[in-house]
């Protein structure tokens, strides 16, 4: 199972990670852009990226690749 580490002190809350996460994106949008269920892996809460559901993470590293401040590390 992949491990996701978020360095909150670096995060600027841009949301790039949320947009690029294929787990978040695979669920039909409900109008708010949020998944219809709790399978969302990553989100922005209070201006900082947060992991909601590590069990759903597939370890693709897309969130890490698109973070402009290197606030996310994914280790398979």
N, C-alpha and C positions, 0 to 999 in steps of 0.2 A: 504494500500500500504506500503510495507517495506521501511525503511529508511536506507541508506548506508552512513556511515561516514568513511572517509579515513583520517588517521593521517599522513600527508605527511612527517612530521619530523621523523617518524619511518620507513617509507617505504624504502626498498632497491631496489625496481624494479625487483625482482626476476621473476615475471610473474606467480607464482603459482596460483594466483587468476584467471587470464585470462584462464589458462589451465583447471581449475576445473569448471568454470562457465558453467552450463548446457545449458544456453541460447546461449552462444557463441559456444558451442560444437554441438548444435543441427542442425546448418546450415552447409550444405556441404562445405568442404574446397575448396578454390579457388587456392590452390597451395602455397599461402603465409600464410595459416592458418587463414586468416581473413574471417569473414562472407561475403556472397555475397551482403548483404544489410546492413542497419543501425540498425539492431536489437541487435548489440553487447552491452552488459551491461557494461562491465568493460574492460579496456585496460591499457597499460603502455605508458605514454607520457612523454618524457624527463626524463626517469628514475624513475618516480613516478606513482603509480596506480591512475587511474582516472575513474570516473563513466561517461559513455557516455549517457546512456538511462535508467534512473530510472524507467520509465514506463514499461519496459520489465522485470525488476527484479521480481523473484518469491519468494524471501525471504528465499531461502533454507539454506543460511549461509555457503555454501561450500567455498566461497572465504575467509570468516573469519576463518574457520576451518584449512585451509592450509597455512595461513599466519604465517611465522616463527617469526615475530616480533610484532604480535598483532596490526597491523596497520589498520585493517578493523573491523568495528563493524556493524552488521546488526540487526536491531530491527524491528520485525513484528508489 
